[in-house]
């Protein structure tokens, strides 16, 4: 895993395959390797070079315990694109990573050819604000939830009823969560970065072709918030995938991968080859 000096920090990344480059940006507390199981193979098979990174706060990238901003994280992605000489390129972001990509689209639009924004928002509503404040309270109290309890809460927050009601699949997910819960001290600086003001008006200046993906059963970033982002970006396309929660890209990877690959393959005709298991509309609902 290469580690390079970018934007004043040591930043780690992985480079997979060859072809048209795609940069992938993860959400809060997640390492870049979360893309390896499903998205990296699908995009490589479609002829893309896939580059994943560990955001600030996620080792072996610098922890930056002094804190940082969305602007810092967007500048890290911009610096990596420039370091690799891949711009303008395609960029995919999930949750906090999608908000970072939106910041990149506003501040460095010349670096992005197409963007996919999953489980995203352009403002912190009351529930996002409450969730972020609660996470900060738990961390700053010094209390560390026991692994089994943390896994249970993580499952309730991030998975769909479809998965929660499938006992065999749920046991597998709980085992994964118990073994891979993020180290809270390591991600402290990322907590609260979703507490953003209403940025939707600034997105009206984005000229990059964008696909916004909402997950129908997402309780963390409800799909209407993702739809607001699509409504704010001129010419963007919105797709809502049923039967998955916040971790839709892991819970229903085939549908997510199909939507991404089709969008990248048909930039001038986003309604062609729409997967039958998701709903795709233009921002005005057509």
C-alpha positions in Angstrom: 0.0 0.0 0.0 1.7 3.2 -1.1 1.9 6.2 1.3 2.6 9.6 -0.2 3.0 13.1 1.1 0.0 15.1 -0.1 -1.5 18.3 1.2 0.7 18.3 4.3 -0.1 14.7 5.4 1.0 11.1 4.8 -1.9 9.6 2.8 -2.2 5.9 1.9 -4.0 4.5 -1.1 -4.3 1.4 -3.3 -4.2 1.2 -7.0 -6.1 -1.6 -8.8 -6.1 -2.6 -12.4 -5.7 -0.4 -15.6 -7.9 1.7 -17.8 -10.0 4.8 -17.1 -9.3 5.8 -13.5 -12.0 5.9 -10.7 -11.2 7.4 -7.3 -13.3 6.0 -4.4 -13.9 7.9 -1.2 -15.3 6.1 1.9 -17.5 7.3 4.7 -16.9 8.0 8.4 -14.5 5.6 10.1 -14.1 3.3 7.0 -10.8 2.3 5.5 -10.3 2.3 1.7 -10.3 -1.5 1.7 -14.1 -1.6 2.2 -14.4 -1.3 -1.6 -12.3 -4.4 -2.3 -14.9 -7.1 -2.0 -17.6 -5.8 -4.4 -16.8 -2.5 -6.1 -13.2 -2.9 -7.1 -13.8 -6.2 -8.9 -16.9 -4.9 -10.7 -15.2 -1.7 -11.9 -12.0 -3.6 -12.9 -14.2 -6.0 -15.0 -15.8 -2.9 -16.7 -12.3 -1.7 -17.7 -11.5 0.8 -15.0 -8.5 1.5 -12.9 -9.7 1.8 -9.3 -7.9 3.9 -6.8 -9.0 3.8 -3.1 -7.7 5.8 -0.3 -7.7 5.9 3.5 -9.1 9.3 4.5 -7.5 11.5 7.2 -8.0 9.9 10.5 -7.7 6.3 9.2 -4.3 4.6 9.6 -1.9 4.3 7.9 -2.9 7.8 6.7 -2.1 10.4 9.4 -4.6 10.6 12.2 -4.6 14.4 12.4 -5.9 14.5 16.0 -5.8 18.3 15.9 -8.9 18.1 13.7 -9.6 19.0 10.1 -12.4 20.1 7.8 -14.3 18.9 4.7 -12.2 21.3 2.7 -9.0 19.5 4.0 -10.4 16.1 2.9 -11.5 17.4 -0.5 -8.0 18.9 -0.9 -6.5 15.5 -0.1 -8.5 13.9 -2.9 -7.5 16.7 -5.2 -3.9 16.2 -4.3 -4.0 12.5 -4.9 -5.6 13.0 -8.3 -2.8 15.5 -9.2 -0.1 13.2 -7.8 -1.3 10.3 -9.9 -1.9 12.5 -12.9 -5.3 11.0 -13.4 -7.5 14.2 -13.7 -10.0 14.8 -14.9 -11.3 11.4 -13.7 -14.4 9.7 -12.3 -14.9 9.9 -8.5 -17.2 7.9 -6.3 -18.1 8.9 -2.7 -20.2 7.3 0.0 -21.9 9.1 2.9 -19.3 11.5 4.4 -17.1 10.6 1.3 -19.9 11.8 -1.0 -20.0 15.1 0.9 -16.3 15.4 0.4 -16.7 14.7 -3.3 -19.4 17.4 -3.5 -16.9 19.8 -1.9 -14.4 18.7 -4.6 -16.9 19.4 -7.3 -17.4 23.0 -6.0 -13.7 23.8 -5.3 -11.8 21.8 -8.0 -14.3 21.0 -10.8 -11.6 20.7 -13.4 -10.4 17.4 -11.7 -13.6 15.5 -12.0 -15.1 14.0 -15.2 -18.1 12.2 -13.6 -19.2 11.7 -10.0 -21.3 9.2 -8.2 -22.7 10.3 -4.8 -24.1 7.6 -2.6 -26.2 8.0 0.6 -25.4 11.7 0.6 -26.9 15.0 1.8 -26.4 18.7 1.3 -27.5 19.8 4.7 -27.6 18.4 8.2 -31.3 17.9 9.2 -32.5 17.3 12.7 -31.8 13.6 12.7 -28.3 13.9 11.2 -27.5 16.6 13.7 -28.8 14.5 16.6 -26.8 11.4 15.4 -23.6 13.3 15.1 -24.0 15.0 18.4 -24.7 11.6 20.1 -21.6 10.1 18.5 -19.5 12.9 19.8 -21.0 12.7 23.2 -20.2 9.0 23.4 -16.6 9.5 22.3 -15.9 12.4 24.5 -17.4 10.6 27.6 -14.7 8.0 27.4 -17.2 5.2 27.3 -16.5 2.4 24.8 -19.5 0.3 24.0 -19.0 -3.5 24.3 -18.5 -5.2 20.9 -21.7 -7.2 20.9 -23.8 -4.1 21.8 -22.0 -1.9 19.3 -22.5 -4.6 16.6 -26.3 -4.7 17.4 -26.6 -0.9 17.2 -24.6 -0.8 14.0 -26.9 -3.4 12.4 -30.1 -1.6 13.4 -28.7 1.7 12.0 -27.2 0.5 8.8 -29.0 -2.6 7.5 -32.4 -3.0 5.9 -35.4 -4.9 7.3 -34.8 -7.4 4.5 -31.4 -8.3 6.0 -32.4 -7.9 9.7 -35.2 -10.5 9.1 -32.9 -13.0 7.5 -31.4 -14.7 10.5 -28.5 -16.4 8.7 -27.4 -13.2 6.9 -27.8 -11.2 10.1 -25.5 -13.5 12.1 -22.8 -13.0 9.4 -23.2 -9.2 9.5 -23.1 -9.2 13.4 -19.9 -11.2 13.3 -18.4 -8.8 10.7 -19.4 -5.8 12.8 -18.0 -7.2 16.0 -14.6 -7.9 14.4 -14.3 -4.6 12.4 -15.7 -1.8 14.5 -13.7 1.3 14.0 -11.3 2.6 16.7 -13.2 5.6 18.0 -10.0 7.6 19.0 -8.7 7.1 15.5 -11.8 8.6 13.8 -12.5 11.3 16.4 -11.6 14.1 14.0 -14.1 12.7 11.4 -17.0 12.7 13.8 -19.3 15.7 13.3 -18.1 16.5 9.8 -21.6 15.8 8.5 -22.8 18.7 10.6 -22.9 20.9 7.6 -25.0 24.0 6.9 -27.3 24.1 3.9 -24.9 23.7 1.0 -27.6 22.9 -1.6 -27.5 26.4 -3.2 -23.8 26.1 -3.9 -24.4 22.8 -5.8 -26.4 24.7 -8.4 -23.0 25.7 -9.9 -21.8 22.2 -10.4 -21.4 21.3 -14.1 -20.1 17.8 -13.7 -22.4 14.9 -14.7 -23.5 13.3 -11.5 -25.4 10.1 -10.4 -26.9 10.4 -7.0 -27.8 7.1 -5.3 -30.2 6.8 -2.4 -30.9 3.6 -0.4 -34.6 3.1 0.2 -34.3 1.8 3.8 -31.4 4.1 4.9 -32.0 5.4 8.4 -28.7 7.3 8.7 -29.1 9.5 5.6 -32.6 9.1 4.5 -33.1 9.0 0.7 -35.0 12.2 0.5 -31.8 14.0 1.6 -29.9 12.4 -1.3 -32.8 13.4 -3.6 -32.3 17.0 -2.5 -28.7 16.8 -3.7 -29.8 15.5 -7.1 -32.4 18.2 -7.3 -29.7 20.9 -6.7 -27.1 19.7 -9.2 -28.2 20.7 -12.8 -28.7 17.7 -15.1 -27.9 15.1 -12.4 -29.6 11.7 -12.3 -31.1 10.1 -9.2 -31.4 6.4 -8.5 -33.0 4.8 -5.5 -32.2 1.2 -4.7 -34.8 -0.7 -2.7 -34.2 -3.4 -0.1 -31.0 -1.9 1.4 -30.1 0.4 4.3 -27.2 2.8 4.7 -24.7 0.1 3.7 -26.4 -0.4 0.4 -23.2 -0.7 -1.5 -22.4 -3.8 0.6 -25.9 -5.0 1.2 -27.0 -4.9 -2.5 -23.7 -4.6 -4.3 -24.9 -6.0 -7.7 -27.5 -3.3 -8.0 -25.1 -0.5 -6.9 -22.3 -1.7 -9.2 -24.7 -2.0 -12.1 -25.9 1.6 -11.6 -22.3 2.9 -11.4 -21.0 1.0 -14.4 -24.0 1.9 -16.5 -23.6 5.6 -15.6 -19.9 5.6 -16.5 -20.6 3.8 -19.7 -23.4 6.0 -20.9 -22.6 9.5 -19.8 -24.7 11.1 -22.5 -27.7 8.8 -22.1 -28.2 8.1 -18.3 -31.6 6.5 -18.8 -30.4 3.7 -21.0 -29.7 0.3 -19.6 -31.4 1.2 -16.3 -31.2 -1.9 -13.9 -34.6 -3.4 -13.4 -34.1 -3.6 -9.6 -33.7 0.1 -9.0 -35.6 3.3 -9.8 -33.9 5.9 -11.9 -35.4 9.4 -12.5 -34.3 12.8 -13.5 -34.4 15.5 -10.8 -37.9 16.6 -11.9 -39.2 13.1 -11.5 -39.5 12.0 -15.1 
